[in-house]
Amino acid sequence: MIKHEGKENYTALRDVLSRKAKKIFSFSGWKAAPVTQEEFWALKDIDFDIESGDRVGIIGRNGAGKSTLLKILSRITEPTNGSIKIKGRIASLLEVGTGFHPELSGRENIFLNGAILGMSRNEIKKHFDAIVDFAEVEKFLDTPVKRYSSGMYVRLAFAVAAHLEPEILIVDEVLAVGDAQFQKKCLGKMEDVSKNDGRTILFVSHNMGVVSQLCTSAILLNKGTIDFNGTVSSVVDKYLRNQSYTNEYIHNKEAIGVKPNYIESIKIKNETGDYVSSFSFDQHIIIEFICQIKNYTPDLLIGIGMQDKTNSRVFTVVKGIDYFIDTKSNFLRGELKLPSSLFAPNVYSFVFAIWTKMGVIHDVAENVCVISIHDNGTSLAAFEGADYGSVIINPIWKSC
Amino acid sequence: MSQNIDKQESWDLILKAGSSEKNYWKDLWRFRELFYILSWRDIKVRYKQTVLGAAWSIIRPLLTTIVFTVVFNKIAKLQNPGNAPYALMVFAGMLPWQFFSNALSESSNSLIGNANLITKVYFPRMIIPASSVITSMVDFAISFLILVAMCCWYQYLPSWHIIFLPVFILIAFFCAFGVGLYLTAVNVKYRDFRYIIPFIIQFGLYITPVGFSSSVVGERWKFLYSLNPMVGVIDGFRWCILGDNMSLSSFLISLTTTILFLILGLFYFRKMEKTFADNI
C-alpha cells in the first residue's frame, strides 16, 4: 500500500515557552536571537479565466506556486487576497489511496473514499458495479484492503476517483504513481472524461509529454506569477526554453597543441537560430561546427555521431571534407540539420571527429553538447523517461 | 469582459478571504454524509481486529466499578446517602465519566490522526472531532446495558426521573465535544499537548464524584467543586437512575461551565481551523 508520510513541522509548546522566557530575560543583557519575519507571497497578481470544457495544464518549476494554486482552488487554504469564482462542482483527484482505511474491506472503502471525494451515497451506489469492474477486484470485495496487492490497491483507488462526476476536476501529479500501463489507463480515462463529457480539467505536472497530450491550454507559473498563458505547445516551448543553457564545445588550446587539423567549436541551435539545449520532439536540431584545416588532404572526413545516455551510438554520419573546404582559407564551416519528430524524448550527446579514410584520427570530441529532447505529445508520452528506444517511428500496421 | 460574465451567470462558489466563514454552517450541513461515514468508519475500525470486540466497553467500566466499590465502600467505609447499593451508585457515575474520558481522548487526537485528509480535501474540520465523540457514544450505549443488568441483579427499580436521562446525556455530549474541540485544535499547533490529555483525564477522575457521592463534599468547597462540568452530569445521572437528591445550584454552575467550554471550544476551533492544513 502507498502511504504518504506528512512532514513534521509542528511547533512544540516548550519552544514557544522558552522563546517567551528568553524575551522576558532579553532586557537583562542576554539578547535572544530576534525572530525575523519575512513576507512571502506564494502567489501574486494571478488573473485568468478557464472556460467550461477546457483542459488546462499548470506548469512551472518547483516552488513556482502550482501546488498553492491547487490548494486554494480546492479550498484547503484560503486566499489572503483576491477572489476565485467557480461555477459547478469541483473535486480533486487525490494521491492514490488518500482516505483509504487498511482495516476496512474493499466494499467499505469504496463508500468511504467516495464520500471523501464528495460523492453522495446514491451516486456511489449507482456507480458501484462500474467501479468494481474497472478495478477488477470483484473476488476481494470483502477482504480488508491491507491484504490487497499494491496493484489492486491502486486500481481500486483510481476506479473510485474515475467515477467521480464533478464539472471541474483537479489533478495533481497522481499519475506519477503506478506502472506505465496503469498511467496509460488513467490518461485514457481522463481524456475520455473531458472530451466526451465536456468536463473541465486542471492538471499539474512536471511531465511535459503528458501535459502536451492531455491539455489544450496551459499556464506557466514562475515565482508565484503567471509567466505565460496560452496554447499548450507554446507554453511548453517557453518552459523548456527557459530551462536551457548553452552547451557549446570550444577547443582547448593547450590540449590541441600542434595539431594541424582540429575542431574549433561546435554549437547546437534550433531553427530560429537560438543556441539551446532543449528541444521538443517536433523541432529540428541543427549542429553548427567550425574546424581549422591547416594541413589539407583530400581524403579527410568529418564524422558526427549521436549517443544516448548509456553512450550507445544512435547514428553516425560522415562527409568528405571537399564538400566544405574553401581552398583559400583554413576554416571549415558547416551545419548538420537533423530530422525532427524522430529521436525519442531523452538525453543525448554528440561525438565529432576529423579523420582520414585510412582511419587516422586528426581530432575528436566525445560526449559533447548534451541536449535533451522533450515530449510534446507523442503517442508514447505516457512512458516519458522510460526506456523505449531511441527513435519513434510511424510504421504501417496491418491486421491480417 | 469578466464583468459581463458576472452579470449573466450566477456563480456556485466564490472563494476569497473570509468566504468560508459565511458558508461554514451551511457547509456543515452539506457535508453531513461525510460525517456519517467517518463516524461509521471509526466505529467499524474500533471493533475490528479485537478479540473481545464490543465486550471491551463492558469489561472496563465493570472492573473499575468493582475496584471503586471495594476501595471507597469496603476500605474507606464511605456510604451512599441514598438507598441504592453502593456499586450501583458507582456505576451510575462511571457510565458518564467513561463516556467523557473516552470522547475526550479520542477527539483530542482526532485531527492529527486524520492529517492526510485534512491536507488534501476540503470539508468543515469540525466533522472529525464530532465523529469521534459519536464513536464514544456507541461505547456508552453498550455499557448502558450493564446498568440494566445491574438493576436487575440488585432488583432495583429506577425512579420516574429516568425520563430526564437523555438531557444529561446531551449535556455530557456537549461537554466532551466542547473540551475536545479546544484540545484537538491546540494539539495541532502544540504537539506536546497529547501528553497533557491523559493527565487531565486522570486528574479529572479524582475531582469528579465517580467513586463517591457529591454529598461527601463539604459546603465550603461546593462552589469550586461544582465548576467541574461533569459534577452536574453525574449528579444528574444519579438523580435520574437512583433518585438521589441533586443540588440545583451546583447543577446550574456545572451547566454554565459546560456552556462556557462549548463556546470557548467552538470559538477557538473556528479561529484555528484555517491554519490546520499548514500546521499539521
Interface residues (C-beta under 8 A of the other chain):
Chain A: H4 G6 N9 Y10 T11 A12 L13 R14 V16 D49 K71 I72 L73 S74 R75 I76 T77 E78 P79 T80 N81 G82 S83 I84 K85 I86 K87 G88 R89 I90 S92 L94 E95 T98 G99 H101 E103 L104 E108 F111 L112 A115 I116 L117 S120 R121 P144
Chain B: S2 I5 D6 E9 S10 W11 D12 L13 I14 L15 K16 A17 G18 S19 S20 E33 L34 I37 L38 R41 K44 V45 K48 Q49 A115 N116 L117 T119 K120 V121 Y122 V188 K189 Y190 R191 D192 F193 K274 A277 D278 N279 I280
